């Protein structure tokens, strides 16, 4: 059997495990265990709007962690699909939920984190998922290393049927010089201490598509790259499908106008300036090198091909 077919078989097996994890409630789940006092409480905020088709899988990916102390907070923007019946189905596992009109995802996140009481915070979208053992991996690292304030890992892209499309390897943390310069990791695989959020303050409600990049840039600037730790594991999965907000935003002017807004907000050099082009080139070469080491030539080519399709340039 070739290496490629081995990789394909491993991906099929991983997809099968994901499907099992997010399609039925684990029989071993318990609200509190004898370990509850040992582990820090994790608060997960889920902004939601008309994604009832995926919300159940998101909830099961949290509940089935079988983590002894987790707080689930759902802020729904007044959904009219199956969202509320799904919430009612799992209400015993949910610490707080509300369904009412809001001013967008950033506003929903701010409402949710105001309610959060955990020592560790997380944000999961209502169509994305965590992978098995993610919470224990991160909690143990936070307990052993008080100097670490933000943990993150690798992630999968999955389709609407929970099949893996591709692996995504996150990068080393570094000081950002542009809005998109981060660890190539997003909220699906990032958890942070409460005090990080206290310094962060609140999500920028002027942003409706790039609030995740804004969060990561502010974390990096506030905490410093040395306080970040990459877990060498896949912690979450980002769902790709035609009706998805991020998928639809690739050709949207708002996507890039929000980046321009962030350039001014953080006083970054314009991406059109000589200094801005230098920083972009430096970041892309680091991304190229780290992607080759982690995922090989084929993976790196696909990453940079997507960059070209989105931005019209490889670098």
N, C-alpha and C positions, 0 to 999 in steps of 0.2 A: 504493500500500500504506500502511495507517495506521501510526502510531507503535506502537500496541499490537501489531499483527501483526509489525512489525519486531522488537519486544522478544521476542515469542514465538519468532520464527525464530532469533534470537540464542541464546535459552535452549535450543532444540532442538539447535543446533550445538554449544553448550558441553557439553550432556549427551552428545552423540556423541563429543566429544573425551575426556571423562572415561571413557566406556566403553572406548575404545581404550586409554587409559592404564593401566587397571586389569584388563584381561582377558588381556593377553599380555606376555611378557617382551620388553623392548626389545632389538633386535639390537645396539644401540650400547653395551650395558652393559659396564663393565669394573671389576674390583675395585679396582685402583689405576691411576692415570694419572700423566702427567708433572706434573699440577697438584696432586697429592696434598699436596706440601709447602707449597703456597701457601694451601690452605684448611684451616680448623680442623676437627677431627674432630667429627662430630655423633653423639651417642648417643641412640637412640630406644628407649624402654621401652614394651613392649606388654603390658599385663595382659590375660589371656585366660581365658575359660571357656565352653566349649560354643558357640563362634561360628565353627565351621569353615566354615559356609556363606559367611561374609564375610571370614575371615582372609586368604585368598589375595589378595583385592583390596587389603586393607590392606598386605600385604607388597609387592605389585607397585607400589603407590603410593610406596613408599620406595625399592625397588630401581631403579625406572624414573626416579628423579630423576637417575640417572647421576652422582651426586655422588662425588667421588674418595675420600672417607674417611668412611664411615658405619658405625656400630656398632649392630646390631639385637639387642635383648635381649627375649626373650619369657618372661614368667612366667605359666605356665598353672596353673590351680587344680585339675588332675586331670580334664580333659575326657574325655568318653566318646563324643564324636561324631567327625567327620572332622578334628578339629584336629591330632592327632599326624601322620597321613599328610600333611597340608598342610605341617607343619613339616619333616617328613623330605624332602619334595619340594624345599624351598628351603633346606635345611640349609647348603649351601655359602655362602649369603649371610648366614647368621645367626651372630653372634658368640657368643651364649650363649642356651641355653634350658633350662627345667626344667618338668616337669609333676608337681605334687604338691599335696596338700590345703593350703589356706592359710586365712587368717582374713578374707578379703574383698579388695576391690579396693585399698584403701589399704595393706593389708599387702603385697599383690603389688607395688605401686609402690615401696614401701620396699625390698623385696628386689631389685627391678630396678635402682634407682638406686645401690644399694650396689655393684653390678657395673659401673656406667658409668665409662668412662675418657676420655670426650670433653671438649672445651673448651666445647661447646654441648650443652645437654640438651633433650630433647623427650619428650612422652608422647602416644602415639596409642592410642586404644581399638581393639580387634580387629574392630570393625565400621565404623569410620570411615576416612577416607583423606586423604592430602595431594594437592594439585594440582600439575601440572607446574611445574618451575622454582622451587618454594617454597624449597628448601634453598639454592640459589645466591643467590636474592634476599636472604635473611636473612643468610647468611654474609658476603656482600659488605658489607652494612650494618654488621655487627659489626666487620669488619676496618677499615672506614673511620672508624668512630665508636666509639672505646674508652669513651666516656662512657655509651653505651647498654648496658644490661644485660638488657633484655627487649624482644623484638620480637613483634609480632602483626599480624594483617591481617583482612580480611573473609573470609566463609565462606558456603558453600552448605548448604542443607538438601537432602538427596537421599533417594530412596526405595530399596527393596530391589533395584531394577533399575538403580540408578545414574542415574536421571533426576532432574533438578533440580526441586525443589518450589518453592523460593524463594531469593532472595539475602538475605544478612544482612550489614548494614553495622555494623562495630564502632564504638565510641564513643571519645572522648578519655579518657585516663587522668585520674583525680581521686582525691583522698583519700576512702576509703570511710567511711560512717557507718552502714552496715547490711550484713548478710551478702550480699545480692544486688546490691549497688552495685559494679559493675565496668565493664569496657569493652564489655560485651555481646559478648565474645570468650572462647572457652574453649580447652581443651587441643588441639583440632583445628587450631588456627592460632597457637599460642604456642610460641616457642622462647626459651631463656634461657641465660645464661652459667653455667658450673659454680659460680663463686663465689656466684651468686644462690642456688643450691641449698644451698651450704654454710651460708649465713646462714638459709635456710629450715629446714634441719634434716631434718625427716621429715614425711610425711603423717600426719594425725591418724587413727588407726585406730578412733576412736570414730565416725567418719563413714563412711557407706556409700553416700550419694547426693550429698552436697554437698561432697565433697572437692575438686572443681574450683574451686568458689567460695571455699572456705577457702584453697586455694593462691593464688588471685589476690589475695584480700584481704591475705594475708601478704606477697606480693610487693610490693603497693602500699605497705603500711606500712613494710616493710624498705628498699625501694629508693627510694621516693618517685616520684611521677608523672613527674618530669623525666627519669628514667632509662628510661622506656618510649618506644618508637617504633612508630608505626603505619605498616606498609607499605601503600601504596595499591594493593593487589592482593588477589585471592582466593587464599588459601594452603591451605585445607583444606575438608573437607565432613563434615557431621554427618548420620548416617543415621537416618531416622525410619521405624519400622515397628511393628506391633502388639505383637510380643513383646519389644520393646526395654525395657531397664531404666528409662531416663529417661521414656519414654512412659508406662510403667505406673505411674510414681511420681507423676504429676500429681495424682491423687486420694488419694495416700497420706499418712497422718498423719505418717509419718516424715520426709517432705520438709520439712514446716514445723517439726516438733519439732527437726530438726537446725539449722534457721535460729535457733530460740530458743536452742539450745545455743551456737551461734556468737555470738549477741548477748552472752551472759554471758562467753564466752571472751575476746572482744575488748573487753569493757566498753562496748559500744555502748548507746546509749539505746534503751529498749524501743520497738518499732514502735507500741505502743499509747499511748505517752506523747506529750505535746505536742511535745517536742523531736524525738522519733522521727518523728512525722508531718510536722514541718517539713522534716527532712532527706529524707524520702521524697518529699515534694512537690517539693522543690528538684531532686532527682535526676530525677524523672519529667519535669519541664519541660525539663531539659537533654537528656534522652533524646528528648523530643518534638521539640525544635528540631533536634538533630543528625540525627535520622531523616528529618525533612522535607527537610533540605538534601541528604542522601545518596540517599534513595530515593523521595522524593515523597509525595504524600498517600495513595495506595493502599497503599504499603508501610507507612507509619506507622500507618494505620488497622488493618492486619492485626496489626502488632506489639502495639498497645494492646488489640486485641480478644482476642488470646491471653493478655495479662496479666489481662484481666478474667475470662476463662474459668478461669484458674488460681487467681487470688487473690480473685475476687469484687469487684474494684474496678479502675478505670482507673488511679488514682493511689495 
